Amino acid sequence: MDLHNNMEFELSGNFIPNISNSDRLKIIEISSDSVVIQMNNSKRRGIFPLDSFQYWIKRRSLIFIGQEKKTS
């Protein structure tokens, strides 16, 4: 999956870094080696190594919210 700014993800129960008990996160910024995110229940931002973030997606701990789901 190609990641880009403003992508949103639902969090499954096995997303261990979920310290704010959020149900969603949004990508704020992406570089060649890191991803900056914002949890929906927190004003703070987090940063992940890019490969770690992709690992959470592959484990289905982060589930992409497609445009069709956000509008329904």
Secondary structure, DSSP 4 states (H G I P E B T S, - for coil): ----TT-EEEEPTT-TT-TT--SEEEEEEE-SSEEEEEETT-S-EEEEEHHHHHHHHHTTSEEE--HHHHH-
